[in-house]
Amino acid sequence: MQKHAVWIITFCASLCQSMAVWAADRAGDFDYYVLALSWQPNWCLREGDARDADTCKDGAQAGWTLHGLWPQNEQGWPQYCTTTRRDPSRRQTGEMADIMGSSGLAWHQWKKHGRCSGLSADRYFEASRAAYGAVKRPEVLRRLDRAVTLPAEVIEEAFLEENPLLSADGITVTCQNKQIAEIRICLDKSLEPRRCGRDVRQDCTLDNAYFAPLR
């Protein structure tokens, strides 16, 4: 009898946990967006060169590319949501390659994040393009003719200077392998700048972060 009781309790706990995960990952149920921009020359050093990525070839001139537009909660985030929306066609993902680097990344971002937006694929990609286009990328960073090391906060300051509507608590810079990796900007559901949640506001604090020039 005691074994049955333990089994029932364990089963109920597992079921409740599964239901909680399902409830947290419903399409359209989120608080705001995070716009993630990746500095391609550094990504190429970490991963892209090994993949022979087009954005890593000489003359590609790929700078800040769109990594994704991610639905976010005040704490945590949904991913791989179930949705009744139709998945994008190859044409739709291919049309995002100019700002994302590849149709494969566009497809992955839709699967992991786009489905959670509650939008159709067309509207999600339109929102992603609009958010990306609204951010002015510092031109001075594209003029570097050699690799430099610098405080990560310098990159954030450059974006704040070029985008007066952004505030320091609405943007963060991330590092990976001691390199500048991404700029992440928090936006409300209307794609207007807003304060980031605590788990997003984790700035890279390196004083000598590596920053590679355009190829």
N, C-alpha and C positions, 0 to 999 in steps of 0.2 A: 504493500500500500504506500509506504514511504517513498519507494523508488518511483512509483507512478506520479506521486505528488511532485517530486523533483523534476521528472520529465516534463510535466505539464507547465511548471514554472519556467523551465528553460525554454520550452517551445514558445510560450507567451512572450517571454523577454525578447527572443529572436524575432518574433512576428512584429512586436511593437517597434523594435529597432528598424526593421525593414520598412514599416509603414512611415516611420519618422523620416527616413531617407527619401522615400517616395514623395512625401508631402513637401520636403524641402527643395526638391528638384522638379517642381511643376513648371512647365513653360509659362513665361510671363510673370512669375512670382519672384520678383527681385526688387532691390531698392534703387540702384543706380548703375551706371556703366563705368568701366575702366577702359580707356583707350591706350593701348600699348604700342609704342613705336620702337623698333629695333634698329640699332646702328649696324648696318650690314657689313662693313669692313671687319668689325670685330667678330660678328657672327660667322663670317667666312673663316676666320682663323680658328674658331672653336669647332665649327661643324661644316660649314658650307663648302670649303675646299675639298673635304673628303667626299662630299656628295656631288662634286663637279657642278655646283649650282650656277645657273646663268648669271645671277647677281654678283658672283664672285670672279667673273672673268675680267681680264684687263679691258678697260674702257667702258665697263658697265655703268660707272658713275652712280651706283646705288648708295644712297645715304640712309636717311631715316625712312624705313619702310613700315607699312602697317603690319604689325603682328596680329592684332585682333581688337575687336570691340567686345568686351566681356561683361555680361550681366553680373552684378556684384550685390551682396547683402551688406548690411552694416557690419556684420561679422560673418566671414565665410562667403561662399559663392556656390551657385548651382552649376551643374555640368551634366552633359549627356542626357538632357531632359527628353521625356516622351512628348511628342507633339503630333498634331494631326496635319501640320503643314507639310507640303510636298518638298522633298529634297531638291536642291538646285540641279540644273542640267550642267553638262560639261561646258556649254556656252557661257552660262552664268558664272561659273567658277573661273573659267578662262578669262573673262572680262575683268576680273579682279587682279590678274597677274601684274598689271602695270604698277600697282601700288603695294602689292603683297609679295611680289617676287615669283610666285608660282601659283598655278591653279590648285596644286596639291595642298598648299597651305590654306587656301580659301576653303577647300572642301573640309579639311580637318577643323578649321575654326567654326564652320557651320555645325558640324557634328557635335563638337564639344561645347560651344558657346551659343551659336546662332539659334539653335533649337530652343534654348532656354529663354530667348528674348520674347517669344510668343509671336514674333513677326513672320511674315512669309519670307522666303529666301530673297526675293527681289527687294523687299523693304529693308531687310536686315543689311544686305550689301549696300543699298542706297544710304542707309544710316551710317554704315562704316565709312563709306567714301566721303560723306558730308562731314563727319567728325574729323577725319584725317585732313580734309581740305581746309577746315577752319583753323587749324593750328599752323602758325608760321614757324617753319624750321630755321634756326639761326644760320644765315648764309656764311658767316665767318667760319663755321665748322667745316664747310665744304671747300674752303680755300686752303686748308692745310696741305702742305706738300711733303710732309714727313710725319711719322708717328711721334706722339708726345705723351708724357705722363702729366697728369694734372689732378687737382682735388675734384672729386666727383661733384661737389656742390657748384663748381664753375659751370657745369653743363646745365644744371637746374637754373642757375641765375641767368644764363644766356636765353633760355626759353622764357623765363619770366620777363626779361627785358623786351623780347620780341612780341610777347602776348600780354598786354596790360590787363586783360580781363582775368587772367589766371592769378592765383594767389599761392603762397608757399605751402599752405596746407592742402592744396588741391592738386599738387604735382609731386612726383617722387622719381628719383633716379636709382636704377638698380645696377649692380655689378655682378660679374661672373668670371671666375678665374682671374681675378684682379684686373678685369677689363670693364669699361663702361658697356653695359648691355642694353638697357632700355630706359626710355622715359615713359612714365605712366601718368595719365591725366584723368582725373575723375570728373564725370559729367552726369547730370541728371537725365531723366528719361526724355527730356526735350533737347538733350545734347548741349545744355548750358553748363559752364563750369560750376563745380560745387566742391565742398570739403570732402576729402577722402576719409573713409573709415579707418579706425586705428590699425587694423591688420594690413592695410595698404600703405600707410604712412611709415614706411621703414626705409629711409634713405640710406644709400651706400655712404659710408663715412671715410672711404679711402682718401688719402692725401696724394697718392701717386697712381691713380687709375690709368690704365693704358688706353689710348685712343688712336686707332689707326686711320690713316687718310683714305680718301676715295681711291678706287682703282680705275 
